[in-house]
């Protein structure tokens, strides 16, 4: 659960600091405009008041409300200034945070305005922030949202149009507790159906608060409890409706989106199956290895699996030039080693360009670009050496890079090479597989391929052991089946030793 690609993050300098302050001020003005809208709507339902008279009579209240919203906005700013400057450095992330706040406040206000104050889907922000930003940021923004809803309810004349006066003092606790339940329950959810069921868990603190605040209303309390049930369920419904919108608009990476991208009916996956079945099958095995390594290292398994699925999509440009897609004829036999190298190493950049052209997450494109690092293409380098008497520059036969920048990219690099080399082994015993995988890792260490990512020797050992275990399971041995042909009447004819 994350907001955006690390590659989108910019360095936070003076320029970004000034720009982020202006972004916050602009979004603060938008929030104030919403508050003025709420006050105007409330005065419409008060026959003794009009908008301008109310504003003049309660000017001090309006100033207090403006100050409250201002303090809450810049509490958000200082939180990210000290905890995660990368959010402030990226304009898109600031707008995401405030757009989630604006939309959640609008939804909650209008449900309270047209239906009932207890019917408001107060956990929608917590669920959105959980999926788009992560649990820690979701907890923080849930507190801000609870205080902001209290300020708007209390100082925008909301109490005068609602007979449930006891609900106003309970707004902060009700919003906070419902949001916290949503965060901790939703953090374990991995499907959209279970996200919907999370709404029933969100109902628990709302129903408890309604029962405590309105128990003296008798049978009417049952009516209010139904509104509370609606609030929890609608929190999940609005979350599921809005999440794809935020994913698309801000190009966010969520576990839901990654699972959808690894569906075999996803456009690029379907194209790979149709045009490059060998590459597709290779990617499936690499995804199995990468996911197992991610689990062993406590990395993001959904991200590792998706990156593995898409790491070789650049081969779609010329699939027939890659061994796994060939059926007897090898077009490289008619090409010079230099031209063959240009075609082979281009698939990393082609994959990057193809993923970006489809508006898929940039992190997947980065892994496609980095998964070979600056490794030499040894087969064509050796072929070129045989055809010349002079020395060759090995960099002319190497991938341009960059080297893996993240641990996931390093996992894909090792898994990709390990799967490929394991197919060439005549003996796939655990010992031979272990030796081959160890050679893959040591070669990349000798060539400094892991210098730019945060992977450790311990991580590499875990990756090696995990891949060996997985490959041994994939290429396990089987008994030889007897060559017996069964005839229609149950007779058998032996064609070999039984």
N, C-alpha and C positions, 0 to 999 in steps of 0.2 A: 504494500500500500504506500503509494508515493505520489508526489505531485507531478514532477516532470523529469526530463532527462538531465543527468548531471552535465551533459554537454551544453545545455542551455544556460547553465549558471555562469554568470560573469563575475569578474573580480570586483569587490566592493571598494571603490575609491571615492574621492571627493565628489566627482561628477555624479556617480550613482547615489551618493548620500543626498545631494541636493535634489536630484530628480525624484528620489523616493519620498522626500519630505513633501514635495509638490503633489505627488500622487496621493499621499495620505490626505493632504488638505483638500484636494479635489473630491476624493471619496467622502470626506467629512461633510462637504457641502451637499453632496448627494443625499447623505443620511439626514441632514437637516431639512432638505426639501421633502423627504418622506415624512418627517415629523410634522412639518407644516401641513402636508396633505392630510395626515391623520387628524390634526386639530380641526381642519376645515370640515372633514367628514363628520366629526363628532358634533360640531356646532349645527350641522344640518338637522340633527335629531334633537336639538334643544330649542323648543319654540321661543324661549325667552332670550335666546342669545343669537348673535350673528358673528361671523368670523372676526370682523374688525373690532367690534366692541369687546369680544372675548380677549383678543390679543392685547388691547389697550388695558383692560382691567387686570389681566394676569401677565403683564409684561415681565415682572420679576420671576414668575414661574417659568416663562419661556427662556429667560436668560439662564436660569438654573439648569434647565433641560439642555440648552446648548453647551453649557460648561460640562455637564455630565457626559454627553456624547463625545465631546472633545477629549476629555480625560480618558475615556475608554478607547478611543481611536489611537491615541498616542501611547496608551499602555500596550496596545498591539505593536506599535512601532518599536518601542524600547525592548519589548520581549524579543523580537526578531533581531534587533540591533546587538543585543548581548548574547543571544542563543544561536542565531543562524543568519548571518549577514547575507548569505547567498539568496535568501528570499527577497530581501530588500534590493539586491543588485539586479534582480530580474523583474522587470515591470509587469510581465504577465502574471507572476505569482501574487503580486500585490492586488491586481485586479481580480484575480480568482478569489482571494480571501474576502474582499469587500463585496463582490458579487454574491458569494454564498450568504454573507450577512444580510445584504439587501433583500435577496429573494426570500430567505427564511423569515425575515421580519415582515415582509409584505404578506406572505402566506399566513403567518400566525395572526397578524392584525385583522385581515379580512375574514378569516374564520371566526375570530372573536367578535367582529363587527356584525356579521350577517347571521351567525348561528349562536354560539355560546362561548363564553370565555374559557370553558373547560374543554372545548372541542378543538383547540388549537394544536396542530402537529408540532409540538415544541422540541422534538428530538431530531427534526430533519437536518438541522445544521450539524449536530454531533455526528450523524451518520455520514453526511457528505464529507466533512472534514476528516473523519476517520479514513475513508477510502482514498481521498485525494491528497491528504497531507501527512497522515500518520497519527498514531495514537496520542503521542505527547502534545502535538499541536491541537488535536481535537479536544483534549481535556481543557487546554487553556482557552480556546475559542468558545467552548461550551460555557465556561465561567463568564466570559465577556458577554456572550449572548444572553445569559440569564440576567445579568445586571442591566443590560441595555433594554431588554423587554420590560423589566421593572420600572426603569426610568421613563420609558415611553408610556406605559400604562398609567403610571402615577401622575405624570406631569403633562399629559396631553388631554386631560379632562376625560379620560376613559372611565373613571369611577362614577361619573355623573350619568352615564348612559347605561350602566350595567347594574342590575340589582344585586349581583353577587359580590358585595363589598368585601367579604372575607377572602375572596380569591386574590385580591391585589397584594396583601402582605405575603401570601403564600407563593406568589409568582416566582421569585428567585429560587426558592428551595425546590419547587415543583419542576421548573425548567432544568435546574442543575442536576437533580436526581434522575430525571427521565433521560437526560443526555448522557449521564455517566453509565446508566444501565445499557443504553444503546451502544456506547463505546466498548464496554467490556464484553457484552454479549456479541456484538457485531464483529469484534476482532477475531472471533473464532469461526465466523461464517465464510463459506467459500462458494456458495451458489446463490443465485437470485431468489430461488424459492425460500431458502432459509433466511434470506434478508427480509422477505415478507413476514416470515414467522417471528422475526425479531420484534416486530411491532407489538406482538402480544406480551413480550417481556417488558417493553417500554411502558405498557399500560399499568404495570404493578404499582410504581410509585405514584402515578397520577390518580389511580383509583383509591389508594390509601389516603392521599391528601384530600381528595373530594369527600371521602367518607368522614374524615376528621373535621373538615371545615363546614360541611353542610349537613351534619347528622340531625340537626334540629328541624330540618325541613320535611321530615317524615317520608311519605311515599314519593315526593318530588325528588328525593335523593337518588332513587333508582333511575330516574330520567337523566339526572346529572352524571351518574355512573356510566350510562350508555354513551354520553358525550365523551367521557374520559376514555372509554374503550375505543371510540372513534379516533381520538387524538393519537393514541399509540399506533393504531393500524395505518392511519393516514400518514404518519411520520415515515413509515416504511414504504408506503405507496409513492409518496412524493420523492423520497430518496431514490427509488428505482426509476422513476420517470425523469428526474433531473440529472442523475449520474451520467447517462450516455451523452446528454447535451454538454455537460462540462468536459467530459472526455474528448468530445469532438472539437469543441471551441478552443480549449486550451491544450489540446494534444496530450492529455494526461495519460499516465500509465497506471492502470489498476489491475488487480488480479483478475477481475472479470474480463477486462479487455484482452489481457494476455491469453486467457483461456479461449476466448473467441478467435483470436488470431491463430491459435494452434489447432483449431478445428480443421479437419481434412477437407472441408468444403469452403474454407477461406479462399479468396480469389487466387493468391499466389501459390497456395498449397495445391489447389486444383490444377493450376497451370503446370506446376512441377510434376504432378502425377501424370499429366497428359503428355508432356514433352521431354521429361527427364526423370523417368521412373527410378533409374539407378541412383541419381542424386537424392531423390525423395527417400528411398529406402536407407541410404547412408545417413541422411539427416534424422530419420526416426531413431536409428541406433545411437547416434551422437546425442540426441535429446535424452535418451534413456541414461546414457553415461553421465551427461551433464547434470541431470536432475538428481541422480544418486550422489554425485559429488557435492552438489549444493546442499542436500540434506545433511551430508556428513560434516560439512563446514558451517552449517547453520546460515547459509546464504538464501537468497530469494529463489525458491524452487521454480515458481511460475515464470520468473524472468529468465532463469537459466534454460528452461525448456523452450521458451519462445525464441530466445537468441539462437539456440541450436537448430530449431526448425528453419530459421531464416538465414543462417550464416552462409549458405552456399547458393542463395537465390540468384546471384550474379551469373551462375552457369547457364541460366535460361537464355542468355544472349546467344550462346553457341554451344548447346549441350553436347553435340556430337564430338566435340574436341576433348571430352573428359572420359577417362577410361570406363567409369562405371556405367556410362550410357552407350558404350560402343558394342556392336554385335559382330565382331570379327574384323571389320575394316577400321583401320586407324589412320585418319587423315594426316596425322603428324609425320607419317612416313614420307610424305611428299613435301614437307616443309623443312626449312632450315631450323636449327635449334634456336636461333635468335627470334625468329618469327613465332615459333611454338611457345617460347617463354612469354612473349608479349601477350599471346592469347590466354595462356594459363593464368598469369598473374593479374590480368585485367578483371578477372571475375570478382576480386575483392572490391574494387572501385565500382564495377557494374552493379554489384549487390547493394552497395551504399546508395547509388543513384536510383536504383529501382525502388528500394524501400522508401526513400524520401519522395519519389514521384507519386507513390501511392498514399502519401500522407500518413504513413505508419510511424510509430515512435522512433525518435532519432537514436535512442539507445540501441535498438536492434540494428540500425544502419551502422552505428559505430562498431559493434561487434563484428558485423560482416566485413568491415574495412580492416579491422585489427586482428582477425583470428589467425592470420599467417605472419603477422608482425613484419620483420625484415628477413625472414628465413630464405635461404637460397633454394632454388628449384634444382635439386642435385641431379636428377635424371638428365635434363637437357644440358646442364653444365658439363656433366661427364661426356655426353654425346658430342658437345662442341669441342671438348678437349681432344677427342679422338680425331677430329676433322681439321685440327690446326697444329702447327708446330710451335707456335708462340704461346705466350702466357695470356690468359683471359682475366678480365676483371670480374670477380665473382659477383660484385654488386649489380652488374648488368644482367645477371641471371637470378636476382633476388626480388622478393616482393618489396614494394616501396614503403610499407608501413602505413600508419604508425604501429608501434608495439602495443600490446594490450595495456589499456589504461585502468582497467578494473579487474577485480578478482573473477568476476563472471566471464570476462573476455579471455582471461588466462585459462579458466576451466574449459571453455570451448576450444581454445587452441590445442590443449593437451588431448581432449576427448576426440577431436577431429583427427589428429594425427594417429592416435592410438587405434581408433577404429579402422583407419585406412591400412595401417601396417599389419594389423591382426589378420586382415583378409589375405595377406601375402604369405602367411606362415603355413608351411606344409604340416607342421606339428603344432596344434593349438592346445597343448597341455598347459596347466597352470604355470609351470616353470618357464616355458618358452614365452608365454604371454607376459609374464612378470618381467622377464628380461627385455622384451621388446618395448614395453611401456616405460621401463626404467631408462632405456636408451633414448626414448623420445624426450623424456623430461630432462635428462642430463645434457642432451644436445642443445636444447633450448636454453638451459642455464649457461652453458659454455658460450653461447652466442648472445647472452645478455638480453633475452627476450622478455624477462620478467622484471627488468630494472625500473619500469615506470608504473607498476601496479603494487598494491599493498599485500602481495602474497608472501608467505613465509615458508621456510624449509619444512616446518611441521605440516603446513597446509599441503605442500607438494607430496609429502609422504602419505598423507590421508588420501589425496587424489589418486596416487599410484595404487594404493591398496584397494580403493573403491573400484577403480576402472578394471583392475585385474579380476576382482570378484565378479563384476558384471559381465565382462567379456568371456570369462570362463563359463558363465551361465548361458550366454547367448550362443556360444559355439561349443556346447557340450556334445560329448560323443553319444552315439546310439548303437544298439546292437544291429547287426546286419540281418535284414529280413530274408527269409527263405524264398527262393525263386520257384514258387508253385503257382501254376495256372489252374484256376477252378473252372470246371466245365458246367454246362447247364444242368446235367442230370446228377451232379454231385460227385462225378468222377474227378480224379486229380491226375495231373501229368507232371512228373518231376522234371525240372530242367537244370537241376544242380543238386548239390549235396544237401540233405535235409538236416 
